[in-house]
């Protein structure tokens, strides 16, 4: 803390040395960037890299050392060193690759002579609304309100300081196209442009804006930036980059924007929706933000290391998304440039220690915990009631004393060592146990005193129901076989004497890591009788004819019979693959059937080990666990029991106790299994979504030495806010802080960053450049705002509006500055080529999504979203871009790109399947991020690959072809009229005479070509799923497709101006 005496002394020294008319040097604007770039790496906040024990980032440190003498640059060692020509003394050192310019040196000397005043970094300063200057010329859209006029006045004040003038207002067409692209990511229609050109008034402009902001298309387009920022994707990110249940979160973001949810609520529900009182489905879905991190499933990866990497994911995202800080720079040491310490980094990480998550998941894992969203309130309420009953019953079972555990262990061990006797392992009881996959219908019945699942099928019709990924575990086929004639699969089935089926059979469904496989090779089918449906002779998603075996005639007897497949008669796996048995399906054609227990006839030791596996599966059913443990869960209990009690790990001791309690409370377990079965039969039709969930026991975070997770010498840290932002409140806090506290703190008066960072990004969106260019870094290495008063005024307006994002959008688009032309004057072109002063609007290429959507809209193909989808679609993509996965579990299904059919192909681009390691090639070509990291601002490049994509990607070829069909829909149109129609549909204007001339020549040459190459014409007009033209029209449509492709490649089509 700088003492009052020192402050007064500094002022006394500084005031006299400012010569009359000399410009005052501003530390934040002029000096801090020089120090940050050239000096603070070695003389800044990070003690570990500090040289000569010298800090230049604070007044006390710099002046107490005598290196800087306020008011006397000639007496300052700092100046002597930067002016030295001695390579051993000059600063920055020659080997640093840093060099001060003459202008830098002049600024530094003048700053010291003026008193060497330090200032708090602009981003850390408390938010106070600045005074608004009176506009000298009265410009501003004052009729819309003082707020918009204030923005224009603050901008005009900045222009006056620079001696600059703004450019004129843009044309009505430019203004309306700009507004439409900024709000919806789509162009207006030609009719809308014509209407605005007829009445280009302010009121009409605002009417268009308000109408477009009420459309879902507005929320969809605005959501893209947020999805970039939080690095949303359909996949997990690492290794095989598998699908995750993230689609509901994307839909929630769009809905929240559509409803104009206040930004503080929007943020709090994402960071801590699960911690709110009685959270709703939507709030739980929002908390999925914490779960869309990159997760690992690599064999051999170390759990502890990966958990610390997850902490880093959380802290970096928090810093980028809300604070505009490079928090990740403090993982291994104090931040080199910002007052953000390694302790601050790990203290923020500790906020997320309550989350249920694993460091190393199992391949294909569903990334528990999941929440299940039902289609109606009654089902949702019943889900909660069942879940509560299950939890209560589990607690009651877990309360049993373990006095008799030794006796039980001896009895179980005797069975595990029994190689002589045989017994049944009931894998799928008649009442299906909890299962992740349940397909097909059935009812319940009682036949001859036995519970059964009842199914009925009309003659010649096949009925099939399927259950997989069961609470009773999964089976390794090689691990159970001891006698291939005695060991067998079985199904107990009841056959109706009066309504006998023609065929009856069952399937074994396979996969890996306990997950169901995704292709037909994962199913093996055995049946008796005659399949009068004929379906087993045909290829199905769940069956291949070569993996179907008829084992005999239909059993002659009715009532209860046992179907049996000895291991020796099993269908071998394809290509030598070793499958795990993950589920079973039951099928018949015609008749009425009751299905009882299904499982295996095994030796007692084998059957006992499998039955014990249920305990481990249940323990980790909704709790993720490290891959090395999780993938062995079916054998984990038996292995633990076989381990000498004195040598068991803590986890083995716990699992043996769990097994004892479950195996010795038969009535309670029967009720628990019944409740679990009922719950997951319901959930089979619900939507699973990633959510945050508090763990019963928090993880531990230490202050790591240089980020080394193996070094446990550092202290354990508790959740805490960064000290430089809120040290007093941290010190006064007595209760442990939670993620909910963290989320609320971000929007407290004590936190100055969120409002500034948010409005800076909004300004960038609507003006093409942020007031501070570095949207991801508002720290000392970030860009000094071009108009700090305007940035602070906007931040205060956002905060004081109740964090109303739509209010800010309306405000920004109401300004005169928003309406300006994007064509610079000669003066601005020379003095402000980067448009830092915002004395004109910005011209930039549209994002990848808008380019595709605009092409589909011009063609009339783009589908309006009626209901926000939770599943992504698969647009056309080159076949070799993705290779077929060699993995069998469902989790790798995405490795087979299945192009979406029909209308789904024309959904808006933000619903494209987003695979982090392989995003769609055209999206990548147009600079869409992979979303492996948070992206505050996309790159905008201009590459040959973009032109090639526009010319050759089936997406754009089909759009051009269908656009050609639209303009050729009337045979009596002239070429000129068709060209004009194409321009209206694509660019909302008339073509110039030169443009018509060029395109008329193009269509004449292409028409001649395709009339002599009808096969090529037919091939071209057949690209895509949209209906092709009649064969006789193919040459003409192909010729006009070339014209449409040229128009869709125009700079104007791709650019927001």
Buried (B, 14 or more C-beta within 10 A) or exposed (E): EEEEEBEEBBEEBBEEBBEEEEEEBBBBBBBBBBBBBBBBBBBBBBEEBBEEEBBBBBBEBBBEBEBBBBBBBEEBBBBBBBBEEEEEEBBBBEEEEBEBEEEBBEBBBBBBBBBBBBEEBBBBBEBEBBEBBEBEEEBBBBEBEEBBBBBBBBBBBBBBEBEBBBBEBBBBBBBBBBBBBBBBBBBBBBEBBBBBBEEBEEEBBBEBBEEBBEBBBBBBBBBBBBBBBBBBBBBBBBBBBBBBBBBBBBBBBBBBBBEBBBBBBBBBBBBBBBBBEEBEBBBBBBBBBBBBBBBBBBEEBBBBBBBBBBBBBBBBBBBBBBBBBBBBBBBBBBBBBBBBBBBBBBBBBBBBBBBBBBBBBBBBBBBBBBBBBBEEEEBBEBBEEBBEBBEEBBEBBEEBEEEEBEEBBEEBBEBBEBEEEBBBBBBBBBBBBBBBBBBBEBEEBEBEEBBBBBBBBEEEBBBBBBBBBBBBBBBBBEEBBEBEEBBBBBBBBBBBEEBBBBBBBBBBBBBBBBBBBBBBBBBBBBBBBBBBBEBBEEEBEBBBEEBBBBBEEBBEEEEBBBBEBBBEBBBEBBEEBEBBBBBBBBBBBBBBBBBBBBBBBBBBBBBBBBBBBBBBBBBBBEBBBBBBBBBEBBBBBBBBBEBEEEEBEEBBEEBBBBBBBBBBBEEBBEBBBEBBBBBBBBBBEBBBBBBBBBEEEBBEBBBBBEBEBEEEEBEEBBBBBBBBBBEEEBEEBEEEBBBBBBBBBBBBEEBBBBBBBBBBBBBBBBBBBBBBBBBBBBBBBBBBBBBBBBBBBBBBBBBEBEBBBBBBBBBBBBBBBBBBBBBBBEBBEEBBEEBBBBBBBBBEBBBBBBBBBBBBBBBBBBBEBEEBBBEBBBBBBEEEEBEEBEBBBBBBBBBEBEBBEEEBBBBBBBBBBBBBBBBBBBBBBBBBBBBBBBBBBBEEEEEEEBEEBBBEBBBBBBBBBBBBBBBBEEEEBEBEEBBBBBBBBBBBBEBEEEBBEBBBEBBEEBBEBBBEBBEBBBEBBEBBBBEBBEEEBBBBBBBBBBBBBBBBBBEEBBBBB
